[in-house]
Amino acid sequence: MSGFNRWLVRTRQAVEKALRSAVPPLSTRPASIHRAMRYSLLSGGKRLRPVLCCAAAEACGGTVRGAMPAACAVEMVHAYSLIHDDLPCMDDDDLRRGKPTSHKVFGEAVAVLAGDALLTQAFALLAAARPRARYDAADLTAELARAAGSRGLIAGQVADIEAEGRECSEAALYFIHAAKTGMLLRAALKLGAMCAGATAGRLAVLDRFGFALGLAFQIQDDILDSTQSAGTLGKTPGKDAAAGKLTFPAFFGLERSRELSAYWTGEAVQALRPLGTCGETLRALAALILGRDH
């Protein structure tokens, strides 16, 4: 096992342990909401966002442990967004990470509230964080709020819904995915760096990296949705095409989408040049994202 793979396994294990401790146990009343929160948050997944958060912290001289509250907060926001995405009023999906979606297990009302509770708990974690000099908990909270709000993740979700079945421009396509997927990835990187006390210059480098990486990740996700099975993906494939979603393959075709995924991955790696050897783990993560099959 390579040094990077060992780091990845250790970091994912640390994230899983921290996430289990970050939400109330099943013994906390009412058990139904805490069961639903833990079901969606602890159901596996690549943990890409918290891992990026931790890698960014180390690239800026910090530690995985120091970045962990921010890493967990970002993953909670991601989990909440998936719960709400899967609802009948949104993407109406029955499968997530190879398991029935939250509303299929707990009902729509509890699923909505579980997402709300995870979002709220994310900000509680950041409020208690102790980043290094230059930043405080309020700075971290503001950064995540910008990424998750009506000019970030929510903006992308709304634009995605409004684009269904309509003729849209290339600019609209990029706006949707830069907001819906990219903003939270960028926040994960910047939060990790802020926990390490990074300079404004380092934050700008990581923001450029996150922008390109978010596009590469989303294009690859769209490609996989068009080409892989439910068993491989852990979610229902082909739903975006059936719903008339504005995706990269729908707009450009598969071959051009593959070229764009490679292009934006190259742009992400190029953005890391100012970090020198400190960016090696982030480069390895970018390569891992491009090469994934689920």
C-alpha positions as CSV (number, residue, x, y, z in Angstrom):
1,M,0.0,0.0,0.0
2,S,1.4,3.4,-1.0
3,G,1.9,6.2,1.5
4,F,-1.1,8.1,0.0
5,N,-3.3,5.1,0.3
6,R,-2.3,4.6,4.0
7,W,-3.0,8.3,4.6
8,L,-6.4,7.9,3.0
9,V,-7.4,4.9,5.0
10,R,-6.3,6.5,8.3
11,T,-8.1,9.8,7.5
12,R,-11.3,8.1,6.5
13,Q,-11.2,6.1,9.6
14,A,-10.7,9.2,11.7
15,V,-13.6,10.9,9.9
16,E,-15.9,8.0,10.5
17,K,-15.1,7.9,14.2
18,A,-15.6,11.7,14.5
19,L,-18.9,11.6,12.7
20,R,-20.3,8.8,15.0
21,S,-19.5,11.0,17.9
22,A,-20.8,14.2,16.3
23,V,-24.5,13.3,16.4
24,P,-26.6,12.3,19.4
25,P,-26.8,8.5,20.1
26,L,-30.0,6.5,19.5
27,S,-30.7,6.6,23.2
28,T,-31.4,10.4,22.9
29,R,-35.1,11.2,22.6
30,P,-36.8,11.3,20.2
31,A,-35.0,8.2,18.9
32,S,-36.7,8.4,15.5
33,I,-34.9,11.6,14.4
34,H,-31.5,10.5,15.7
35,R,-31.9,7.1,14.0
36,A,-32.7,8.9,10.7
37,M,-29.8,11.3,11.1
38,R,-27.3,8.5,11.8
39,Y,-28.7,6.4,9.0
40,S,-27.9,8.9,6.3
41,L,-24.7,10.4,7.8
42,L,-23.1,7.0,8.7
43,S,-24.2,5.0,5.6
44,G,-20.7,5.1,4.0
45,G,-19.7,7.1,1.0
46,K,-16.4,8.2,-0.3
47,R,-16.1,11.0,2.4
48,L,-14.5,13.2,-0.3
49,R,-15.3,16.5,1.3
50,P,-14.0,15.8,4.8
51,V,-10.9,14.1,3.3
52,L,-10.2,17.2,1.2
53,C,-10.7,19.4,4.2
54,C,-8.1,17.4,6.1
55,A,-5.7,17.3,3.2
56,A,-6.0,21.1,2.8
57,A,-5.2,21.6,6.5
58,E,-2.0,19.5,6.2
59,A,-1.0,21.3,3.0
60,C,-1.1,24.5,5.1
61,G,0.8,23.2,8.0
62,G,-2.1,22.0,10.1
63,T,-3.3,18.6,11.2
64,V,-6.1,16.2,10.5
65,R,-7.2,16.4,14.1
66,G,-7.3,20.2,14.0
67,A,-9.5,20.2,10.9
68,M,-11.9,17.5,12.1
69,P,-14.7,19.7,13.4
70,A,-14.8,21.5,10.0
71,A,-14.5,18.2,8.1
72,C,-17.5,16.7,10.0
73,A,-19.5,19.9,9.5
74,V,-19.0,19.8,5.7
75,E,-20.0,16.2,5.6
76,M,-23.2,16.9,7.6
77,V,-24.2,19.6,5.1
78,H,-23.5,17.2,2.3
79,A,-25.6,14.5,3.9
80,Y,-28.5,16.9,4.5
81,S,-28.4,17.9,0.9
82,L,-28.6,14.3,-0.3
83,I,-31.6,13.6,2.0
84,H,-33.4,16.5,0.5
85,D,-32.3,15.8,-3.0
86,D,-33.8,12.3,-2.8
87,L,-37.2,13.5,-1.7
88,P,-40.3,13.0,-4.0
89,C,-40.6,16.8,-4.4
90,M,-37.0,17.0,-5.7
91,D,-35.3,14.1,-7.5
92,D,-37.6,11.4,-6.1
93,D,-35.0,8.7,-5.7
94,D,-35.3,5.3,-3.9
95,L,-31.7,4.4,-3.6
96,R,-28.6,6.1,-2.1
97,R,-25.2,4.4,-1.5
98,G,-26.8,1.1,-2.2
99,K,-29.5,1.5,0.5
100,P,-33.1,2.8,0.5
101,T,-33.2,6.5,0.8
102,S,-34.1,8.2,4.0
103,H,-37.7,9.0,3.2
104,K,-38.3,5.4,2.1
105,V,-37.1,4.2,5.5
106,F,-38.4,6.9,7.9
107,G,-41.1,8.7,5.9
108,E,-41.0,12.1,4.2
109,A,-41.6,14.2,7.3
110,V,-38.8,12.6,9.4
111,A,-36.4,12.7,6.4
112,V,-37.0,16.4,6.0
113,L,-36.4,17.0,9.7
114,A,-33.3,14.7,9.7
115,G,-31.8,16.9,7.0
116,D,-32.7,20.0,8.9
117,A,-31.1,18.6,12.0
118,L,-27.9,17.7,10.3
119,L,-27.6,21.1,8.8
120,T,-28.1,22.7,12.2
121,Q,-25.6,20.4,13.9
122,A,-23.0,21.3,11.3
123,F,-23.0,24.9,12.5
124,A,-23.0,23.9,16.1
125,L,-19.8,22.0,15.4
126,L,-18.2,25.0,13.7
127,A,-19.3,27.3,16.6
128,A,-17.2,25.2,18.9
129,A,-14.2,24.9,16.6
130,R,-10.8,26.4,17.6
131,P,-8.9,27.3,14.4
132,R,-5.4,28.7,14.5
133,A,-4.5,32.4,14.3
134,R,-6.1,34.6,11.6
135,Y,-9.5,33.0,11.9
136,D,-12.1,32.2,14.6
137,A,-15.3,30.1,14.7
138,A,-17.3,32.9,13.2
139,D,-15.1,33.0,10.1
140,L,-15.6,29.2,9.7
141,T,-19.3,29.5,10.1
142,A,-19.6,32.3,7.6
143,E,-17.6,30.4,5.0
144,L,-19.8,27.3,5.3
145,A,-23.0,29.4,5.3
146,R,-21.9,31.1,2.0
147,A,-21.2,27.8,0.4
148,A,-24.5,26.2,1.5
149,G,-26.8,29.1,1.1
150,S,-28.9,30.7,-1.6
151,R,-25.9,31.9,-3.6
152,G,-24.1,28.5,-3.3
153,L,-25.4,25.0,-3.0
154,I,-29.1,26.0,-2.8
155,A,-28.6,28.3,-5.9
156,G,-27.4,25.3,-7.8
157,Q,-30.3,23.1,-6.7
158,V,-32.9,25.7,-7.7
159,A,-31.3,26.3,-11.1
160,D,-31.1,22.6,-11.6
161,I,-34.8,22.2,-11.0
162,E,-35.7,25.2,-13.2
163,A,-33.6,23.8,-16.1
164,E,-35.4,20.4,-16.2
165,G,-36.7,19.7,-19.7
166,R,-35.7,23.2,-21.0
167,E,-33.2,24.3,-23.7
168,C,-30.4,25.9,-21.7
169,S,-27.0,27.5,-22.4
170,E,-23.5,26.2,-21.6
171,A,-23.2,29.0,-19.1
172,A,-26.3,27.7,-17.3
173,L,-24.9,24.2,-17.2
174,Y,-21.7,25.5,-15.6
175,F,-23.5,27.7,-13.1
176,I,-25.6,24.8,-11.9
177,H,-22.8,22.5,-11.2
178,A,-20.2,25.1,-10.0
179,A,-22.8,26.0,-7.4
180,K,-24.5,22.8,-6.5
181,T,-21.4,20.6,-6.4
182,G,-18.4,23.0,-6.5
183,M,-19.3,25.4,-3.7
184,L,-19.2,22.8,-1.0
185,L,-16.0,21.3,-2.3
186,R,-14.4,24.7,-2.3
187,A,-15.6,25.3,1.2
188,A,-14.2,22.0,2.4
189,L,-10.7,23.0,1.2
190,K,-10.9,26.5,2.5
191,L,-12.2,25.5,5.9
192,G,-9.4,23.0,6.3
193,A,-6.9,25.7,5.4
194,M,-8.5,28.2,7.8
195,C,-8.2,25.7,10.6
196,A,-4.5,25.6,9.9
197,G,-4.3,29.4,9.9
198,A,-3.5,29.7,6.2
199,T,-2.7,33.0,4.5
200,A,-5.1,34.6,2.1
201,G,-2.8,33.5,-0.8
202,R,-3.1,29.9,0.2
203,L,-6.9,30.2,0.5
204,A,-7.0,31.6,-3.1
205,V,-4.9,28.7,-4.4
206,L,-7.1,26.2,-2.8
207,D,-10.3,28.0,-4.0
208,R,-9.0,27.8,-7.6
209,F,-8.2,24.1,-7.1
210,G,-11.6,23.5,-5.7
211,F,-13.4,25.2,-8.5
212,A,-11.7,23.1,-11.1
213,L,-12.0,19.9,-9.0
214,G,-15.7,20.4,-8.5
215,L,-16.3,20.6,-12.2
216,A,-14.1,17.5,-12.9
217,F,-16.0,15.6,-10.2
218,Q,-19.4,16.6,-11.5
219,I,-18.6,15.8,-15.1
220,Q,-17.3,12.4,-14.0
221,D,-20.5,11.9,-11.9
222,D,-22.6,12.7,-14.9
223,I,-20.7,10.3,-17.1
224,L,-21.0,7.5,-14.6
225,D,-24.8,8.1,-14.3
226,S,-25.0,7.6,-18.0
227,T,-22.8,4.5,-18.2
228,Q,-22.9,2.5,-15.0
229,S,-25.3,0.2,-13.2
230,A,-27.2,0.7,-10.0
231,G,-25.0,-2.1,-8.4
232,T,-21.9,-0.1,-9.2
233,L,-23.2,3.3,-8.4
234,G,-25.2,2.6,-5.3
235,K,-28.0,4.8,-6.7
236,T,-30.4,4.7,-9.6
237,P,-28.6,5.3,-12.9
238,G,-30.2,7.2,-15.8
239,K,-32.6,9.3,-13.7
240,D,-31.0,12.5,-14.8
241,A,-31.6,11.8,-18.5
242,A,-35.1,10.5,-17.8
243,A,-36.0,13.8,-15.9
244,G,-34.5,16.0,-18.6
245,K,-31.7,17.2,-16.3
246,L,-29.1,19.6,-17.7
247,T,-26.0,17.4,-17.5
248,F,-22.7,17.5,-19.3
249,P,-23.4,14.3,-21.3
250,A,-26.8,15.6,-22.3
251,F,-25.3,18.9,-23.4
252,F,-21.9,17.8,-24.9
253,G,-22.2,14.1,-25.4
254,L,-20.1,11.4,-23.6
255,E,-16.8,11.8,-25.5
256,R,-16.6,15.5,-25.1
257,S,-17.6,15.2,-21.5
258,R,-14.7,12.8,-20.9
259,E,-12.4,15.4,-22.5
260,L,-13.8,18.1,-20.3
261,S,-13.4,15.9,-17.2
262,A,-9.7,15.4,-18.0
263,Y,-9.3,19.1,-18.8
264,W,-10.7,20.3,-15.5
265,T,-8.7,17.7,-13.6
266,G,-5.6,19.2,-15.3
267,E,-6.6,22.7,-14.3
268,A,-7.1,21.5,-10.7
269,V,-3.6,20.0,-10.6
270,Q,-2.1,23.1,-12.3
271,A,-3.8,25.3,-9.6
272,L,-1.8,23.5,-6.9
273,R,1.6,24.4,-8.3
274,P,2.2,27.3,-5.8
275,L,1.9,24.7,-3.0
276,G,4.9,22.7,-4.3
277,T,5.4,19.4,-2.5
278,C,2.8,20.4,0.1
279,G,0.1,19.8,-2.5
280,E,1.0,16.1,-3.2
281,T,-1.9,14.6,-1.2
282,L,-4.3,17.0,-3.0
283,R,-2.9,16.0,-6.4
284,A,-3.3,12.4,-5.5
285,L,-6.9,13.0,-4.5
286,A,-7.6,14.7,-7.8
287,A,-6.3,11.7,-9.7
288,L,-8.4,9.4,-7.6
289,I,-11.5,11.3,-8.4
290,L,-10.9,11.2,-12.2
291,G,-10.2,7.5,-12.1
292,R,-13.2,6.4,-10.0
293,D,-15.9,4.1,-11.4
294,H,-18.7,4.9,-8.8
